[in-house]
Amino acid sequence: ETYSCAGAFDKLGILNPLIVQKDEEGRLHLVDGKKRIAYAKQNGMTLVDAVVLPDNTPVTDIIALILYDKREEIGSSVMNRVQFIRFAVSLNAPEEWMIASLCVLLRLKPHAETLQSCERINRLPKELKFFCHEKKFSLKQLLNLASYSDDLLGLLVEWNSPLQLTASTMDEIASNLNSFLRSQDRGTADLVNDAEIREILDSSMDPRDKTERLRQLIRTRQFPVLSEVNSRIEKAVSDLKLPKEIGIKWDRTLENKNAALSININDPKKWQGIIDTLGSKEVKDALKEILDEL
């Protein structure tokens, strides 16, 4: 039977020992047992047995003890694993040990660049780090965020509330915004005062619709030619007024000159009408126009 911590303490008596470390000045530092100390205080206990690690205990042993005790929590996200690396660095753990042992235990590449990457990621704003933990950002997505300016990161934190962002949508929006600002030699202040962006964020739309509208607006601004071509193709398809059984799709990145026709039919009586529509001059002309655009 599984018990809560308090249940385990009450029913099984598992409270001792705590693990603490005594430093050179005689101060005690808790290594393992935070929840047990909280339980002991709550129940009016004044004495709890403890295993005291001497001040010459290798810091690597202490870090390993903490990792084994908190391995489920630490391993629950890349962000937590990155922050544990930073914790080890703060304790002056040997770099060789962190690369050869700790990185492997945390399922990170055992390389000096990994430690440098973790350092950059840990400079992210606190609110953003918590969001990245919740949304299970990958290491690559975290490194992407860490490459942006503090102003842009602050803007992402501000926008997180009115929008419905996932790891992939935040990664996309941040990347496109960063590219757009650099290409236009503009700053984030221009985005804060942007009327179209403000209109979307302040609208009564639900967060999901706001997010999609903002993504479309940013893509349009970053890739104006791409957006214009896609708009013309969309109009050509819309003007055909095709029956719902016929679909036309194309590569919206315009990298592939390919238009895909799809037919979804569940009534054989409609087949001849579908064939006639596909063979019409209007459809042939529209397909030629689409392929010319691509």
C-alpha positions in Angstrom: 0.0 0.0 0.0 1.2 3.5 -0.9 1.1 6.1 1.8 1.6 9.9 1.7 4.7 11.2 3.4 2.7 11.9 6.6 1.1 8.5 6.4 4.4 6.8 6.0 5.8 8.7 9.1 2.7 7.9 11.2 2.2 4.2 10.2 5.7 3.1 9.3 7.8 5.3 11.5 10.1 6.2 8.7 11.4 9.6 9.9 15.0 9.0 10.8 17.7 9.6 9.9 18.0 12.9 8.2 21.2 13.6 6.3 23.0 16.8 6.9 26.5 18.1 6.2 28.6 20.0 8.7 30.8 22.7 7.1 34.1 24.0 8.4 32.4 26.5 10.6 30.2 23.9 12.2 27.0 24.9 10.4 24.6 22.1 9.4 23.3 22.0 5.8 20.3 19.7 5.0 21.1 17.2 2.3 18.0 14.9 2.5 14.9 15.2 4.6 13.1 18.5 4.0 9.6 16.9 4.1 10.5 14.9 7.3 11.7 18.1 9.0 8.4 19.8 8.1 6.5 16.9 9.5 8.6 16.9 12.7 8.0 20.6 13.3 4.3 20.2 12.6 4.1 17.6 15.3 6.0 19.5 17.9 9.1 17.3 17.7 12.3 19.0 18.9 14.8 16.2 18.3 15.3 14.1 15.2 18.2 11.7 14.5 20.5 12.6 11.7 23.5 11.3 9.8 26.1 14.0 9.8 28.4 14.1 6.9 31.8 15.6 7.8 33.1 18.8 6.1 35.5 16.8 4.0 32.7 14.8 2.3 33.2 15.1 -1.4 30.7 17.5 -2.9 30.1 14.9 -5.7 28.7 12.5 -3.0 26.4 15.2 -1.7 25.1 16.1 -5.1 24.6 12.4 -5.9 22.6 11.9 -2.7 20.3 14.8 -3.6 19.9 13.6 -7.1 18.9 10.1 -6.0 16.5 11.5 -3.5 14.9 13.9 -6.0 15.5 12.0 -9.2 11.8 11.9 -10.2 11.3 15.6 -9.7 14.6 16.6 -11.3 14.0 14.3 -14.3 10.5 15.5 -14.9 11.6 18.2 -17.4 14.7 19.3 -19.3 14.4 22.6 -17.5 14.7 20.9 -14.1 17.7 18.9 -15.3 19.4 22.1 -16.6 18.8 23.8 -13.2 20.2 20.9 -11.3 23.4 21.2 -13.4 23.5 24.9 -12.4 23.0 23.8 -8.7 26.0 21.5 -9.0 28.1 24.3 -10.5 27.1 26.6 -7.6 28.5 24.0 -5.2 31.8 24.0 -7.2 31.5 20.5 -8.4 34.5 19.4 -10.5 33.7 20.1 -14.2 35.2 16.7 -15.2 32.8 14.9 -12.9 29.8 16.9 -14.1 30.6 16.0 -17.7 31.5 12.4 -17.2 28.9 11.4 -14.6 26.3 14.0 -13.8 25.4 14.8 -17.5 25.0 11.1 -18.1 22.7 10.6 -15.1 20.6 13.5 -16.3 20.4 12.2 -19.9 22.4 15.2 -21.2 25.3 15.0 -23.6 28.6 14.5 -21.7 30.4 17.5 -23.1 31.7 20.9 -21.9 29.3 22.7 -24.2 26.4 21.2 -22.3 27.5 23.0 -19.2 27.8 26.2 -21.1 24.4 25.7 -22.6 22.9 25.1 -19.1 24.5 28.4 -18.0 22.9 30.3 -20.8 19.5 28.7 -20.2 19.6 29.6 -16.5 19.8 33.3 -17.3 16.2 33.1 -18.6 13.6 35.1 -16.6 12.2 33.1 -13.6 8.6 33.1 -15.0 9.8 31.8 -18.4 11.8 29.0 -16.7 8.7 27.9 -14.9 6.7 28.0 -18.1 9.4 26.0 -19.9 9.3 23.4 -17.2 5.5 23.1 -17.3 5.4 22.9 -21.1 8.2 20.4 -21.3 10.5 22.4 -23.6 13.2 20.4 -25.3 16.8 21.4 -24.9 16.9 22.8 -28.4 13.8 25.0 -27.7 15.4 26.2 -24.5 18.6 27.1 -26.3 16.6 29.0 -28.9 14.9 31.1 -26.2 18.3 31.7 -24.5 19.6 33.2 -27.7 17.1 36.1 -27.7 17.4 39.5 -26.1 16.2 40.2 -22.6 13.6 42.7 -24.0 12.1 40.0 -26.3 12.1 37.4 -23.5 10.2 40.0 -21.3 7.7 40.5 -24.0 7.1 36.7 -24.2 6.5 36.6 -20.5 4.0 39.4 -20.8 2.2 37.8 -23.7 2.0 34.4 -22.1 -1.1 35.5 -20.0 -3.5 36.5 -22.8 -2.4 33.8 -25.2 -2.5 30.0 -25.3 1.1 29.1 -25.9 2.7 25.7 -26.2 6.4 25.0 -26.4 6.2 24.9 -30.2 4.1 28.0 -30.6 6.3 30.1 -28.3 9.4 28.8 -30.1 7.8 29.7 -33.5 6.6 33.2 -32.4 9.9 34.1 -30.7 11.9 32.9 -33.8 9.8 34.8 -36.3 9.7 38.0 -34.1 13.4 37.9 -33.7 14.0 37.5 -37.4 11.5 40.2 -38.3 13.0 42.7 -35.8 16.5 42.1 -37.1 15.5 42.4 -40.8 13.7 45.7 -40.1 16.3 47.0 -37.7 13.6 47.6 -35.1 13.3 46.9 -31.4 10.7 45.3 -29.1 9.4 48.8 -28.1 7.9 48.9 -31.6 6.0 45.7 -30.9 4.7 47.0 -27.5 3.2 50.0 -29.3 2.0 48.1 -32.4 -1.7 48.8 -33.0 -2.5 45.5 -34.7 -0.8 43.4 -32.1 -2.4 45.4 -29.3 -5.8 44.9 -30.9 -5.3 41.2 -31.0 -4.1 40.9 -27.4 -6.9 43.2 -26.0 -9.7 41.6 -28.0 -12.4 39.5 -26.5 -11.3 36.4 -28.5 -10.4 33.3 -26.6 -6.7 32.7 -26.0 -6.5 30.1 -28.7 -7.9 32.3 -31.4 -5.7 35.2 -30.2 -2.6 33.0 -30.5 -3.5 31.9 -34.0 -4.2 35.5 -35.2 -0.9 36.7 -33.7 1.0 33.9 -35.4 -0.6 34.7 -38.8 0.2 38.5 -38.3 3.8 37.8 -37.5 4.3 35.4 -40.4 2.7 37.9 -42.8 5.1 40.6 -41.6 8.2 38.4 -41.7 7.4 36.8 -45.1 5.4 39.4 -47.0 6.0 37.9 -50.4 5.1 34.4 -49.1 1.9 35.7 -47.6 0.9 37.6 -50.7 1.4 34.5 -52.9 -0.5 32.3 -50.5 -3.3 34.9 -50.4 -3.6 34.8 -54.2 -3.7 31.0 -54.2 -6.3 31.0 -51.5 -8.5 33.4 -53.5 -8.1 31.3 -56.7 -9.3 28.2 -54.8 -12.1 30.1 -53.1 -13.4 31.5 -56.3 -13.8 28.0 -57.7 -16.5 27.3 -55.1 -15.6 23.6 -55.2 -17.9 21.0 -53.6 -16.8 19.9 -50.2 -15.8 16.5 -51.6 -12.8 18.2 -53.5 -9.8 19.7 -51.8 -6.8 21.5 -53.1 -3.6 21.8 -51.0 -0.2 23.2 -51.6 3.1 23.7 -49.9 2.6 27.1 -48.1 6.4 27.5 -47.8 6.5 27.6 -51.6 9.5 25.3 -51.5 7.8 22.6 -53.6 6.0 23.2 -56.9 3.3 20.8 -56.2 -0.5 21.1 -55.8 -2.4 18.1 -54.3 -5.9 17.3 -55.3 -8.0 15.2 -52.9 -11.4 13.6 -53.3 -13.5 12.4 -50.3 -16.7 10.7 -51.5 -19.1 8.3 -49.9 -21.9 8.4 -52.5 -21.2 6.7 -55.9 -23.9 8.8 -57.4 -21.7 11.9 -56.9 -18.8 10.5 -58.8 -19.7 11.7 -62.3 -20.3 15.2 -61.0 -16.9 15.2 -59.3 -15.2 14.0 -62.6 -17.0 16.7 -64.6 -15.9 19.4 -62.1 -12.3 18.3 -62.2 -12.3 18.3 -66.0 -13.8 21.7 -66.3 -11.9 24.6 -67.9 -12.3 26.7 -64.7 -10.5 24.0 -62.5 -7.8 23.5 -65.1 -7.1 27.2 -65.4 -7.1 27.6 -61.6 -4.6 24.7 -61.2 -2.4 26.3 -63.9 -2.5 29.6 -62.0 -1.6 27.9 -58.7 1.3 26.0 -60.3 2.5 29.2 -61.9 2.5 31.0 -58.5 4.4 28.1 -57.0 
